């Protein structure tokens, strides 16, 4: 895994998300999944927000961000940016993951470039609430919630979550198959 390379353009599609909430500023990561500006992140980052900002790796920032769909059970939210031609990440198949598969977590830093953590899948697990999650050994910081977990071929297989009940450490990701379902249930608005 030390020799694992990220495909070109991956870092460009990972974004920094900040939100003004009643508890103060909330910060996390997210990623763009299509050229139309569909952004995936963790719901707890933007829940109750009065304003949401998305900053791309290029430095461009968007203050007009719409919530397209939210799913509290999986802690997922789909955001929509205005525009076209966004860099994006391809979605993989979380159902094909096996213990020992290499994975990469891409985090969006507050300043400068995002960081990358390499690890492997420990196992697929079902929580007490019946939610399937990916347990990994990838190192993750609190500000990386909402960031993409990538397979060896550079496809997103999960969304890092810090809200998995019963988790002692933030090494769990929500499988991308839940994201696919949420996107399918909330078609993109006409541009």
C-alpha positions, 0 to 999 in steps of 0.5 A: 500500500505504500506505493499506492497512487491516487488517480489524477484529479482526486484531490481536486474533487475533495472539498472543505465544508463549513457551516454556521450552526447554533453551536458555532462553526462546523467544519468537515470534508466532502466530495463532488460526484458529478460535473453538475456540482453534486456534493456528498458529505456527513449530515452532522456537519451541516445539520441546523445550519443557517449558512453553508460554504463549500471550498474547492481545492482550487480555492474557489468558494461557493456560498450558495449551497442547497440541501438536496436530500438528507438521511439522518439514519446514515448521517448523509446529506447531498448538497448542490452547487450552482455551476457546471464542469466541476471535478468529480470522483467516480463511485465504486461498489462498496458491496465488493469490499472484503477484509484486507482490501486497501483503501485511502481516505482523502481529507480536506484541510482548512489551509492548503492541500488535503491529506491522504491516509492509507489503510485497509478494510478490517471488516464490514459490520452491521450496527445495532441499528441495522446500518452496514458500515465499513470498519477500517484501520485508516487514521482519521482526524475529526475534521475529516468527517464526510471525506471519501474513502477510496478503493485501490482503483480510485473509486469512492466506496464510503463516506467517513463518519464520526456519528456511528453509534458504539464506535470508540474511534472514527474509523468507520465509513458509510458504504457508498451504496447508501449514497447511490440510493439517496442521490437516485431519490433526489434528482438534480435540479435543472441548471 
